[in-house]
Amino acid sequence: MDFDFLTWNHLMFLIGEVTVIIILGALLTALVLVIISIISIRTGRLYFPKLIRSGLVFLEGLMKAFFRLLGLEDREMLTFLIKLHNAMNTAEFTRIPVAERAIFIPQCLRSSRCPAHLTPEGLKCRSCGQCTIGEIRPILEKLGYRIFIVPGSSFIKRMVKKYHPKAIIGIGCLSEVKEGIDMADKMGLVVMGVVTLKEGCVETLVNWSDIVEVAALGVDPALIPENLHVLAD
């Protein structure tokens, strides 16, 4: 009995040591990854993106806590995470044919005088000239993209289930894009996020050249109309 009791004590002590080592290792790893991330943010260059992304998969909560502890604002953190995600997905997105891609545009980018009505597949643009969507949308569609102007994530899920795109471009404010990326990852989609310049519910702004730059990935330059870049600028 004494032997069994001592063996049990040694086993518990060993488990405790291993647990402490794992916790300390996780804390140290998260801190190192956060420091690398902050350096990337400050310099505008991505260092060890695969390593950071792997860390986020397993240590996202710890890393976010360290981000806040080190004074990084939520907006900076979300911007970096989206940039990191886009960098990691660029090669795979480029390989997917345009016919198997879709672009989801938030309805907040349209004009407040927009005459479009909501349908089961989102808003149907009438190209009325009140906003830039009506000018760029037909050109992107000619490249092979499915374009959806949607009021929320429920529409995105419904259109993905209906049309089965393999890759999507999601546009929205910081929080919406991050949520959309997380949702697309769970659905097994390759997603690229583009953040709007202005947040809000009506007549927000986006840098259309950013969208065109992503949309043109993997597309033969000869097929891209010159006026698409002109409109985007």
C-alpha positions in Angstrom: 0.0 0.0 0.0 2.9 2.4 0.9 4.5 1.6 -2.5 1.2 2.3 -4.3 0.7 5.5 -2.4 4.3 6.7 -3.2 3.9 5.7 -6.8 0.6 7.7 -7.1 2.3 10.8 -5.5 5.2 10.6 -7.9 2.8 10.2 -10.8 0.8 13.3 -9.7 3.9 15.3 -9.3 5.1 14.3 -12.8 1.8 15.3 -14.3 1.9 18.6 -12.5 5.4 19.3 -13.8 4.4 18.4 -17.3 1.3 20.7 -17.1 3.4 23.6 -15.8 5.9 23.1 -18.6 3.2 23.0 -21.2 1.5 26.2 -19.8 4.9 28.0 -19.7 5.7 26.8 -23.2 2.4 28.0 -24.5 2.8 31.4 -22.9 6.3 31.8 -24.2 5.4 30.7 -27.7 2.4 33.1 -27.8 4.5 36.0 -26.5 7.2 35.4 -29.2 4.6 35.1 -31.9 3.0 38.3 -30.7 6.3 40.2 -30.8 7.0 38.9 -34.3 3.4 40.1 -35.3 3.9 43.5 -33.8 7.2 43.9 -35.6 5.4 42.9 -38.8 2.7 45.5 -38.1 5.2 48.3 -37.4 7.4 47.6 -40.4 4.6 46.8 -42.8 6.2 43.4 -43.7 5.0 39.9 -42.8 7.6 37.9 -41.0 7.1 34.1 -40.6 3.5 34.2 -41.7 3.1 30.4 -41.6 4.4 30.3 -38.1 2.1 33.1 -36.9 -0.9 31.5 -38.5 -0.2 28.1 -37.0 0.1 29.9 -33.6 -3.2 31.6 -34.1 -4.9 28.2 -34.7 -3.8 26.8 -31.3 -3.1 29.9 -29.2 -5.5 32.6 -30.6 -6.9 33.5 -27.1 -3.4 33.8 -25.5 -2.1 35.9 -28.5 -5.0 38.3 -28.4 -4.5 38.7 -24.7 -0.8 39.5 -25.2 -1.7 41.9 -28.0 -3.9 43.9 -25.7 -1.4 43.7 -22.8 1.3 45.2 -25.1 -1.0 48.0 -26.1 -2.0 47.0 -29.5 -5.4 48.4 -30.5 -8.1 46.0 -31.7 -8.3 47.7 -35.0 -4.5 47.2 -35.6 -4.8 43.6 -34.5 -7.8 42.8 -36.8 -6.1 44.6 -39.8 -3.0 42.5 -39.3 -4.9 39.2 -39.0 -6.8 40.0 -42.2 -3.6 40.9 -44.0 -1.9 37.7 -42.7 -4.9 35.6 -43.9 -4.8 37.2 -47.3 -1.1 36.6 -47.7 -1.5 33.0 -46.8 -4.4 32.4 -49.2 -3.1 34.3 -52.2 -1.3 31.4 -53.9 -4.3 29.0 -53.5 -6.8 31.8 -54.6 -4.7 32.4 -57.7 -5.0 28.8 -58.8 -8.8 28.7 -58.6 -10.5 29.5 -61.9 -12.6 32.7 -61.9 -15.7 30.7 -62.8 -15.4 29.1 -59.4 -15.1 32.4 -57.5 -17.7 34.8 -56.1 -17.6 38.4 -54.8 -19.8 39.5 -51.9 -20.4 43.2 -51.8 -22.0 44.8 -48.7 -25.2 46.8 -49.4 -23.8 49.7 -47.4 -21.6 50.6 -50.4 -24.6 51.5 -52.5 -26.1 55.0 -52.8 -28.9 56.0 -50.4 -30.9 56.7 -53.5 -30.4 53.1 -54.8 -33.5 51.8 -56.6 -32.5 48.1 -56.3 -34.9 45.8 -54.4 -33.9 42.9 -52.1 -34.3 39.5 -53.6 -33.6 36.0 -52.2 -30.1 36.4 -53.7 -29.5 39.8 -52.4 -29.9 43.2 -54.1 -30.1 43.2 -57.9 -28.1 46.2 -59.1 -29.9 48.2 -61.8 -26.7 50.1 -62.9 -28.5 53.3 -62.3 -25.3 55.3 -62.0 -25.8 56.4 -58.4 -22.7 54.5 -57.2 -19.6 52.8 -58.6 -21.0 49.3 -58.0 -23.1 49.5 -61.2 -20.0 50.4 -63.3 -17.6 47.8 -62.0 -20.0 44.9 -61.4 -20.7 44.1 -65.1 -16.9 44.1 -65.9 -16.2 41.7 -63.0 -19.0 39.5 -64.2 -17.5 39.4 -67.7 -14.3 38.1 -66.2 -16.4 35.2 -64.8 -17.2 36.3 -61.3 -20.5 35.8 -59.6 -21.4 39.1 -57.9 -23.7 39.3 -54.9 -24.8 42.5 -53.1 -25.8 41.2 -49.7 -27.2 42.6 -46.4 -25.7 40.0 -44.1 -23.9 36.7 -43.6 -27.0 34.6 -43.9 -27.2 35.5 -47.6 -23.5 34.5 -48.0 -24.2 31.1 -46.5 -27.2 30.6 -48.7 -25.4 31.6 -51.9 -22.4 29.4 -51.1 -24.7 26.4 -50.6 -26.5 27.1 -53.8 -23.6 27.9 -56.2 -20.7 26.1 -54.5 -17.9 28.6 -55.2 -14.4 27.4 -54.2 -13.1 30.9 -53.5 -14.7 34.2 -52.5 -13.8 37.8 -52.0 -15.5 39.3 -49.0 -15.8 43.1 -48.6 -16.9 44.9 -45.4 -15.7 46.7 -42.3 -13.0 45.2 -40.1 -15.2 43.1 -37.8 -17.4 41.9 -40.7 -14.4 40.8 -42.8 -12.8 39.0 -39.9 -16.1 37.2 -39.1 -16.6 36.4 -42.7 -13.1 34.9 -42.9 -13.7 32.8 -39.9 -17.1 31.6 -41.4 -15.5 30.9 -44.8 -12.7 28.9 -43.2 -15.3 26.7 -41.4 -17.1 26.2 -44.8 -13.8 25.1 -46.5 -13.6 28.1 -48.8 -10.5 30.1 -49.9 -11.3 33.6 -48.9 -9.7 37.0 -49.5 -10.9 40.0 -47.4 -11.1 43.6 -48.5 -11.8 46.2 -45.7 -13.9 49.3 -46.4 -12.3 52.8 -45.9 -15.4 54.0 -44.1 -17.6 52.1 -41.7 -21.3 52.6 -41.3 -24.6 51.4 -42.7 -25.2 53.8 -45.5 -22.9 55.0 -48.4 -19.7 53.6 -47.0 -16.5 53.7 -49.1 -14.0 51.1 -50.4 -10.8 51.4 -52.4 -12.0 49.6 -55.5 -8.5 49.2 -56.7 -7.9 46.9 -53.8 -10.8 44.8 -54.9 -9.6 44.8 -58.6 -6.1 43.8 -57.5 -7.4 40.7 -55.7 -10.0 39.9 -58.4 -7.2 40.0 -61.0 -5.2 37.3 -59.3 -4.7 34.4 -61.7 -6.5 36.2 -64.5 -4.8 36.7 -67.9 -3.9 40.4 -68.0 -5.1 40.5 -71.6 -8.6 39.6 -70.4 -8.8 42.5 -67.9 -10.3 45.6 -69.6 -8.3 48.8 -69.1 -11.3 50.7 -68.0 -11.6 48.4 -65.0 -8.4 49.9 -63.5 -9.6 53.4 -64.5 -12.9 53.0 -62.7 -11.3 51.5 -59.7 -8.9 54.5 -59.4 
